[in-house]
Amino acid sequence: MSYLNRDTYGIYKNSPSSGPGPATMGADTLIGNDVYNAADEKLGDIKEIMLDMSTGKVNYAVLSFGGFLGMGEKLFAVPWAALKLDPVNERFILNVDKEELKNAPGFDKDNWPNMADETWRQGIHAYYGTDYPA
């Protein structure tokens, strides 16, 4: 699903030059967006966007992968910097293959990690090859 399907306020209904997208996007319209890799394989969709409450910056997108109807799905906190918006196809691109994602540090919906833990944060950024914010 793409952000255009969840655009209840008409944010993106006009041409890209007359609205805020794709440089500035509504968070609510991004939840549920599909995530693909460069090989055009669907990796999952965004379930949540995690904000740093002290800075107001987006830290992670929580990506759902696998499972069926929510059963057996695995969640991954992907650093926001690892995702690239593909406005042509109205989806995100994550530069990992499916096997890499299967082996990524993940969690289930009942056991979320402490995303403020520095060791956890460093590990996630190292896995996805993104700069760890100072």
C-alpha positions as CSV (number, residue, x, y, z in Angstrom):
1,M,0.0,0.0,0.0
2,S,1.2,3.5,-0.7
3,Y,1.0,6.8,1.1
4,L,-1.5,8.1,-1.6
5,N,-4.1,5.5,-0.4
6,R,-3.9,6.9,3.2
7,D,-3.9,10.6,2.2
8,T,-7.1,11.6,4.1
9,Y,-6.2,15.3,4.1
10,G,-5.3,15.5,0.4
11,I,-1.7,16.3,1.1
12,Y,-0.4,14.7,-2.1
13,K,-3.4,15.2,-4.5
14,N,-1.7,18.0,-6.4
15,S,1.5,17.8,-8.4
16,P,4.7,17.3,-6.4
17,S,5.6,21.0,-6.9
18,S,2.5,22.3,-5.2
19,G,2.4,20.2,-2.1
20,P,4.8,19.2,0.7
21,G,5.8,15.7,-0.6
22,P,8.1,14.0,-1.2
23,A,10.6,16.3,0.8
24,T,8.2,16.5,3.7
25,M,5.7,13.8,4.4
26,G,2.9,13.1,6.9
27,A,3.9,10.4,9.3
28,D,0.4,8.9,9.4
29,T,0.4,8.4,5.6
30,L,3.7,6.5,5.8
31,I,2.5,3.9,8.2
32,G,1.5,0.9,6.2
33,N,3.8,1.8,3.3
34,D,5.4,-1.1,1.4
35,V,9.2,-1.6,1.7
36,Y,11.1,-3.2,-1.2
37,N,14.7,-3.9,-1.9
38,A,16.8,-3.0,-5.0
39,A,16.0,-6.4,-6.5
40,D,12.3,-5.4,-6.5
41,E,11.4,-8.0,-3.7
42,K,8.8,-6.9,-1.2
43,L,10.4,-7.0,2.3
44,G,7.3,-6.0,4.3
45,D,5.6,-2.8,5.4
46,I,6.0,-0.1,7.9
47,K,4.0,-0.7,11.1
48,E,5.3,2.2,13.2
49,I,7.5,5.3,13.1
50,M,9.6,5.9,16.2
51,L,10.5,9.4,17.2
52,D,13.2,10.7,19.5
53,M,11.2,12.8,21.9
54,S,14.1,14.9,23.0
55,T,15.1,16.0,19.4
56,G,11.9,15.4,17.4
57,K,13.8,13.4,14.8
58,V,12.6,10.1,13.4
59,N,14.9,7.4,14.7
60,Y,13.4,4.2,13.3
61,A,10.7,2.7,11.1
62,V,9.4,-0.6,12.5
63,L,9.2,-3.0,9.5
64,S,7.0,-6.1,9.5
65,F,8.3,-9.1,7.7
66,G,6.9,-12.6,7.2
67,G,4.0,-14.2,8.9
68,F,0.4,-14.4,7.8
69,L,-2.4,-12.1,9.0
70,G,-0.1,-10.9,11.8
71,M,0.7,-14.5,13.0
72,G,4.4,-15.3,13.1
73,E,5.5,-11.9,11.8
74,K,8.8,-10.5,12.9
75,L,9.4,-6.8,13.5
76,F,12.6,-4.9,12.8
77,A,13.6,-1.4,13.9
78,V,15.3,0.0,10.8
79,P,17.2,3.2,11.1
80,W,15.3,5.9,9.2
81,A,18.6,6.7,7.4
82,A,18.6,3.2,5.9
83,L,15.3,3.8,4.0
84,K,14.9,5.8,0.8
85,L,11.6,7.0,-0.5
86,D,10.8,5.9,-4.0
87,P,8.1,8.5,-5.0
88,V,7.7,7.0,-8.5
89,N,6.5,3.7,-7.1
90,E,5.1,5.2,-3.9
91,R,7.1,2.9,-1.6
92,F,10.4,2.7,0.4
93,I,13.6,1.0,-0.6
94,L,15.8,-0.8,1.9
95,N,19.1,-1.9,0.6
96,V,19.1,-5.5,2.1
97,D,18.2,-8.8,0.5
98,K,15.5,-11.0,2.1
99,E,18.1,-13.4,3.7
100,E,19.9,-10.4,5.3
101,L,16.5,-9.2,6.7
102,K,15.6,-12.7,8.0
103,N,18.9,-12.7,10.0
104,A,18.6,-9.1,11.2
105,P,18.1,-8.3,14.9
106,G,14.3,-8.3,15.3
107,F,11.6,-8.8,17.8
108,D,7.9,-9.8,18.1
109,K,5.0,-7.5,18.9
110,D,4.9,-8.6,22.6
111,N,8.7,-8.1,23.2
112,W,9.8,-4.7,22.0
113,P,13.5,-3.8,22.7
114,N,14.6,-0.8,24.8
115,M,15.3,1.5,21.9
116,A,16.9,4.0,24.2
117,D,19.6,1.5,25.1
118,E,22.9,2.7,23.6
119,T,24.3,-0.9,23.0
120,W,21.1,-1.8,21.2
121,R,21.1,1.4,19.1
122,Q,24.8,1.0,18.1
123,G,24.1,-2.6,17.0
124,I,21.1,-1.7,14.9
125,H,23.0,1.1,13.1
126,A,26.1,-1.2,12.6
127,Y,23.8,-3.9,11.1
128,Y,22.2,-1.6,8.5
129,G,25.4,0.4,7.9
130,T,24.1,3.7,9.0
131,D,25.8,6.4,11.0
132,Y,25.1,6.2,14.7
133,P,23.9,9.6,15.8
134,A,26.1,11.3,18.4
